């Protein structure tokens, strides 16, 4: 491939807990690679992967015109508490809000329940004698002298970052801005985050947590992103670098440095965009994206080509991934369930004599036992290797040589010996447990959203998902699976398909009984201008579209539901529009509406986004000819619970219409699709594999 490309060369870079993936788009083709993540210096792995992929593409690195990056840096820093020394300034009387939380017990019957520790200890929470009310009216003015004295105290305290979260600042940010100005004068080298800019929404617990999280990771994020730009420049890549944000769009590196909390779950968000793109092209209105990597598995519902989104997310759930046990962050996010189930997830036997898998992961350092990098604990990858689902000599395109002996030894010591079973049974028990964990997460996620997961198709990507997709489908009653091309680096490819976007959120309370179209138009106009300005910062004067969501509830309820609202100017009579849209959304979620209750709007969201390119619609390719097997390979078919001699097919050899009946393995560099005996796979025109449940149940071989 020559260096004079007709189209811009773009690179998607995804840093995961185990692998760093790069997808390079050259003349419409995708060239990809995976390298082990360097946890000490993540940018080194990025540079190594970019060097590899540009060499493979036959181009110079300087030809890359855009880098789009997603990273787990922010999430990991919050989970591992590796952030900056941070002070928190709040209204007098409210410094313990982040410790008191919302007083809900996420586990009713655990007498020894332990709540997550706040990011900022009480000694570092400082207070101001000021107060706004919920409408933005000043109840107690801020004293400039007190603000200056507090800023001097911060300067003397050796803090690297300060979070400012004052009561009702979402309604009137004047006091927060005055405090930020005092801090800028007293300690200009300290980064300052204010809640009215980071998360201007109702509910102080979530708002305070969000601004603290932003300040806590901001120095590290700025240093990392600056270092990454320097490292890329050193190998000749001087193009703009953009970041994938958790809401499913792309923002400039400057915006990411200002609001790093928006980088939470940026990698998984790219995966959801990737899956949505294939759902649209294959005419699937209901799909579950199943993204299984080295450390976690992510499951997201996608309907009509749009991933489900939310304005709140929990980081680092401490109690069996239970809702309420983590750190709530109010930031736009693609809504998904994420569990500790990946190739590196460690298996063990608990006190009840049951096999448990995760959430602890071997990651890339030391990695599963079979990696031969010092790991001794059995991981899911070890189990898949023992069961023949992974080729020891062709893992990650042959870049990592695996040791079956190490895997067997780890499984025998930690699973087989305690339970009195052989190595194969220990390996099968490990994979069955991780498969059941993921299937159960998908069931619960669907039920929480009022859906029946068996009515959805499954789109599987990430290095681990194609290995487990058929077993997931069998457990969930799903009939169709798509494994897209480049599935092993799906999130990185998703970055290349994502729009430039920015979501502005705002807390502004309205009751429909006193509908004020003028105030609503003014609010939404300001929000649209802010969101569009952030998008223009990344892409200039590109065309943008606007999406509006109102977070609504019945009067007296404690939480809101998201309700899409048309982007238009409103008049007094449009109260009926808001009512009907709310009732439609409420009925879809709960099956009914409530009569004679007023309806309230608490928070608003406005998204400015560049339009997505049209997706080419494809017809489902039917079976034409049997694929030619590369060789026979012995592996365990989970459907029959027996070792079988299945055909091994090279994915690169498949033409549209080629079919493969299970049991079989379809092999590519970054992953392997296991086709169990109950499924058949057909190659599609776009390179995807469409797996369908066999009508004969897999009995005819």
Buried (B, 14 or more C-beta within 10 A) or exposed (E): EEEEBEEEBBBBBBBBBBBBBBBBBBEEEBBBBBBBBBEEEBBBBBBBBBBBBBEBBEBBBBBBBBBBBBBBBBBBBBBEEEBBBBBBBBBBEBBEBBBEBEEEEBBEEEEEEEBBEBBBEEEBBBBBEBBBEEEBEEEBEBBEEBBBEBBBBBBEBEBBBBBBBBBBBBBBBBBBBBBBBBBEEBBEEBBBBBBBBBBBBBBBBBBBBBBBBBBBBBBBBBEBBEBBBEBBEEBEBBBEBBBBBBBBBBBBBEBBBBBBBBBBBBBBBBBBBBBBBBBBBBEBEBBBBBBBBBBBBBBBBBBEBBBBBBBBBBBBBBBEBEBBBBBBBBBBBBBBBBBBBBBBBBBBBEEEEEBBBBBBBBBBBBBBBBBBBEBEBBBBBBBBBBBBBBBBEBBBBEEBEBBBEBBBBBBBBBBBEBBEBEBBBBBBBBBBBBBBBBBEBBBBBBEEBEBEBEEBBBBBBBBBBBBBBBBBBBBBBBBBBBBBBBBBBBBBBBBBBBBBBBBBBBBBEBEBEEBBBEEBBEBBEEBBEBBBEBBBBBBEEEEBEBBBBBBBBBEEBEEBBBBBBEBEEBEEEBBEBBBEBBBEBBEEEEEEBEEEEEBBBBBBBBBBBBEBEEBEEBEEBEBEEEBEBBEEBEBBBBBBEEBBEBBBBBBEBBEBBBBBBBBBBBBBBBBBBBBBBBBBBBBBBBBBBBBBBBEEEBEEE
